Amino acid sequence: MTDSRASSIHRLRKLRSDLCEKEKLRELKRKQQAWLVEQVSELKSFVENDSCTIDCVKGKIAQILKELDAPGEKNEQ
């Protein structure tokens, strides 16, 4: 009986740990999506601005791609 109870507790702890890990991943994905929406919105405002050059747009796209390729690293631009 004690062995069964210990096994149940172990399974519950594993489930809790798995659930916490999944929630962390969901939160990370939400933050990444919010960041990407922000960046695309900025890019849209660049394009709508008559004084914006093609180099400005290319730079922003390069910055977005660099962040998507290596999230969290410092981007120098």
Backbone as a chain_set.jsonl record, in Angstrom:
{"seq": "MTDSRASSIHRLRKLRSDLCEKEKLRELKRKQQAWLVEQVSELKSFVENDSCTIDCVKGKIAQILKELDAPGEKNEQ", "coords": {"N": [[0.817, -1.198, 0.0], [1.921, 1.273, 0.81], [3.925, 1.522, -1.064], [2.448, 1.864, -3.378], [1.22, 4.283, -2.826], [3.441, 5.973, -2.69], [4.305, 5.752, -5.302], [2.149, 6.943, -6.627], [2.338, 9.567, -5.643], [4.817, 10.252, -6.693], [4.213, 10.165, -9.449], [2.319, 12.246, -9.582], [3.911, 14.436, -8.875], [5.647, 14.439, -11.038], [3.839, 14.99, -13.118], [3.055, 17.56, -12.322], [5.493, 18.912, -12.574], [5.928, 18.626, -15.349], [3.726, 20.058, -16.313], [4.3, 22.632, -15.359], [6.604, 23.157, -16.848], [5.54, 23.164, -19.438], [3.883, 25.395, -19.219], [5.765, 27.414, -18.874], [6.959, 27.346, -21.41], [4.753, 28.119, -22.971], [4.386, 30.742, -22.063], [6.793, 31.898, -22.88], [6.468, 31.671, -25.666], [4.25, 33.363, -25.986], [5.403, 35.827, -25.284], [7.359, 36.026, -27.289], [5.732, 36.153, -29.549], [4.358, 38.559, -29.061], [6.52, 40.33, -29.149], [7.287, 40.014, -31.833], [5.004, 40.952, -33.181], [5.119, 43.617, -32.367], [7.522, 44.411, -33.604], [6.911, 44.059, -36.344], [4.871, 45.897, -36.557], [6.312, 48.263, -36.13], [7.92, 48.137, -38.4], [5.977, 48.414, -40.365], [5.17, 51.048, -39.852], [7.532, 52.322, -40.556], [7.575, 51.884, -43.334], [5.323, 53.286, -44.125], [6.101, 55.851, -43.71], [7.142, 58.602, -45.439], [9.724, 59.651, -45.459], [11.35, 57.575, -44.89], [13.986, 55.412, -45.737], [14.992, 52.811, -48.059], [17.141, 51.486, -46.999], [16.746, 51.811, -44.293], [14.505, 50.188, -43.877], [15.572, 47.717, -44.67], [17.502, 47.425, -42.669], [15.906, 47.157, -40.383], [14.553, 44.785, -40.97], [16.742, 43.037, -41.032], [17.501, 43.193, -38.349], [15.251, 42.036, -37.095], [15.33, 39.429, -38.192], [17.8, 38.577, -37.201], [17.313, 38.501, -34.445], [15.307, 36.566, -34.373], [16.767, 34.396, -35.219], [18.705, 34.064, -33.22], [17.5, 34.251, -30.387], [17.359, 36.535, -27.642], [20.039, 37.279, -27.531], [22.321, 40.034, -27.495], [21.718, 42.551, -29.789], [23.512, 44.484, -32.026], [22.967, 47.438, -33.505]], "CA": [[0.0, 0.0, 0.0], [2.807, 2.42, 0.893], [4.615, 1.604, -2.346], [1.463, 2.416, -4.321], [1.054, 5.69, -2.477], [4.679, 6.653, -3.095], [4.279, 5.788, -6.763], [1.154, 7.957, -6.999], [2.911, 10.876, -5.329], [5.872, 10.479, -7.689], [3.538, 10.48, -10.711], [1.721, 13.578, -9.451], [5.006, 15.415, -8.921], [6.117, 14.471, -12.428], [2.811, 15.711, -13.87], [3.159, 18.973, -11.95], [6.713, 19.416, -13.187], [5.673, 18.717, -16.789], [2.782, 21.146, -16.525], [5.038, 23.882, -15.142], [7.49, 23.34, -18.004], [4.692, 23.551, -20.57], [3.429, 26.768, -18.999], [6.911, 28.277, -19.162], [7.088, 27.416, -22.865], [3.64, 28.927, -23.473], [4.676, 32.141, -21.735], [7.864, 32.316, -23.782], [5.877, 31.838, -26.999], [3.429, 34.584, -25.955], [6.319, 36.975, -25.305], [7.963, 36.092, -28.618], [4.709, 36.612, -30.489], [4.132, 39.981, -28.791], [7.689, 41.038, -29.668], [7.241, 39.989, -33.296], [3.937, 41.874, -33.585], [5.659, 44.968, -32.152], [8.527, 44.68, -34.627], [6.241, 44.194, -37.636], [4.166, 47.178, -36.497], [7.328, 49.293, -36.361], [8.304, 48.041, -39.805], [4.863, 48.988, -41.119], [5.234, 52.504, -39.717], [8.675, 52.756, -41.369], [7.186, 51.851, -44.743], [4.319, 54.325, -44.343], [6.764, 57.141, -43.558], [7.742, 59.005, -46.716], [11.149, 59.954, -45.33], [12.067, 56.336, -44.595], [14.718, 54.895, -46.893], [15.021, 51.355, -48.2], [18.165, 51.003, -46.072], [16.107, 51.778, -42.978], [13.659, 48.994, -43.878], [16.483, 46.565, -44.7], [18.106, 47.319, -41.34], [14.904, 46.639, -39.449], [14.346, 43.373, -41.303], [17.939, 42.328, -40.577], [17.416, 43.132, -36.886], [14.216, 41.048, -36.764], [15.839, 38.102, -38.534], [18.878, 38.241, -36.267], [16.688, 38.145, -33.162], [14.613, 35.285, -34.548], [17.793, 33.371, -35.361], [19.38, 33.87, -31.929], [16.738, 35.053, -29.419], [17.943, 36.899, -26.361], [21.386, 37.826, -27.634], [22.379, 41.482, -27.732], [21.863, 42.936, -31.186], [24.135, 45.788, -32.176], [22.589, 48.132, -34.728]], "C": [[0.863, 1.265, 0.0], [3.542, 2.631, -0.425], [3.7, 2.222, -3.409], [1.262, 3.912, -4.084], [2.272, 6.501, -2.905], [4.731, 6.781, -4.613], [3.301, 6.853, -7.261], [1.688, 9.363, -6.765], [3.993, 11.225, -6.343], [5.259, 10.865, -9.036], [2.938, 11.878, -10.682], [2.795, 14.665, -9.507], [5.547, 15.552, -10.344], [5.121, 15.235, -13.296], [2.875, 17.206, -13.591], [4.377, 19.607, -12.598], [6.532, 19.596, -14.693], [4.748, 19.883, -17.112], [3.456, 22.506, -16.353], [5.947, 24.178, -16.332], [6.693, 23.78, -19.229], [4.214, 24.992, -20.424], [4.554, 27.764, -19.254], [7.091, 28.446, -20.664], [5.976, 28.261, -23.476], [3.889, 30.407, -23.24], [5.767, 32.695, -22.65], [7.317, 32.563, -25.189], [5.005, 33.088, -27.057], [4.307, 35.831, -26.03], [6.962, 37.132, -26.673], [6.967, 36.609, -29.648], [4.445, 38.102, -30.3], [5.297, 40.809, -29.339], [7.631, 41.115, -31.191], [6.154, 40.927, -33.827], [4.413, 43.318, -33.453], [6.648, 45.345, -33.259], [7.894, 44.882, -36.008], [5.447, 45.504, -37.682], [5.126, 48.343, -36.733], [7.743, 49.309, -37.83], [7.224, 48.65, -40.698], [4.898, 50.51, -41.045], [6.425, 53.072, -40.487], [8.259, 52.895, -42.824], [6.191, 52.963, -45.069], [4.899, 55.728, -44.252], [7.491, 57.487, -44.861], [9.242, 59.262, -46.63], [11.992, 58.708, -45.035], [12.734, 55.807, -45.873], [14.64, 53.369, -46.931], [16.061, 50.753, -47.262], [17.619, 50.889, -44.649], [15.265, 50.496, -42.842], [14.526, 47.734, -43.86], [17.126, 46.337, -43.336], [17.15, 46.722, -40.322], [14.644, 45.156, -39.696], [15.534, 42.539, -40.833], [17.923, 42.155, -39.06], [16.409, 42.068, -36.45], [14.736, 39.638, -37.029], [16.946, 37.653, -37.598], [18.309, 37.8, -34.924], [15.97, 36.795, -33.265], [15.608, 34.13, -34.645], [18.46, 33.051, -34.036], [18.672, 34.706, -30.87], [17.504, 35.314, -28.132], [19.342, 37.448, -26.419], [21.308, 39.314, -27.909], [22.593, 41.728, -29.212], [22.451, 44.32, -31.253], [23.762, 46.366, -33.519], [22.265, 49.543, -34.409]], "O": [[0.573, 2.217, -0.724], [3.756, 3.764, -0.855], [4.149, 3.013, -4.239], [1.151, 4.696, -5.026], [2.129, 7.606, -3.429], [5.157, 7.81, -5.139], [3.598, 7.58, -8.209], [1.505, 10.248, -7.602], [4.076, 12.365, -6.8], [5.736, 11.793, -9.691], [3.04, 12.616, -11.662], [2.589, 15.706, -10.132], [5.864, 16.654, -10.792], [5.527, 16.048, -14.127], [2.763, 18.022, -14.507], [4.298, 20.722, -13.116], [6.942, 20.615, -15.249], [4.972, 20.61, -18.081], [3.2, 23.427, -17.128], [6.045, 25.324, -16.77], [7.122, 24.665, -19.97], [4.149, 25.726, -21.41], [4.315, 28.844, -19.794], [7.346, 29.551, -21.143], [6.226, 29.037, -24.399], [3.634, 31.231, -24.118], [5.67, 33.823, -23.134], [7.668, 33.555, -25.827], [5.013, 33.801, -28.061], [3.992, 36.777, -26.753], [7.097, 38.251, -27.167], [7.319, 37.407, -30.516], [4.321, 38.834, -31.282], [5.082, 41.87, -29.926], [7.898, 42.168, -31.771], [6.369, 41.621, -34.82], [4.144, 44.146, -34.324], [6.614, 46.458, -33.782], [8.298, 45.775, -36.753], [5.364, 46.143, -38.731], [4.799, 49.293, -37.445], [7.897, 50.375, -38.427], [7.535, 49.327, -41.679], [4.682, 51.189, -42.049], [6.344, 54.181, -41.016], [8.554, 53.901, -43.469], [6.216, 53.519, -46.167], [4.259, 56.692, -44.672], [8.353, 56.736, -45.317], [9.954, 59.106, -47.622], [13.216, 58.794, -44.944], [12.122, 55.765, -46.94], [14.267, 52.729, -45.948], [15.886, 49.634, -46.78], [17.987, 49.984, -43.9], [15.314, 49.815, -41.818], [14.243, 46.794, -43.117], [17.279, 45.197, -42.897], [17.535, 45.888, -39.504], [14.53, 44.369, -38.756], [15.348, 41.448, -40.292], [18.288, 41.097, -38.546], [16.684, 41.288, -35.538], [14.597, 38.753, -36.184], [17.022, 36.477, -37.241], [18.781, 36.827, -34.337], [16.028, 35.984, -32.341], [15.32, 33.017, -34.204], [18.752, 31.888, -33.755], [19.177, 35.761, -30.485], [18.198, 34.443, -27.607], [19.805, 38.037, -25.442], [20.335, 39.796, -28.49], [23.52, 41.192, -29.818], [21.949, 45.241, -30.609], [24.181, 45.857, -34.559], [21.918, 50.314, -35.305]]}, "num_chains": 1, "name": "protein.A"}
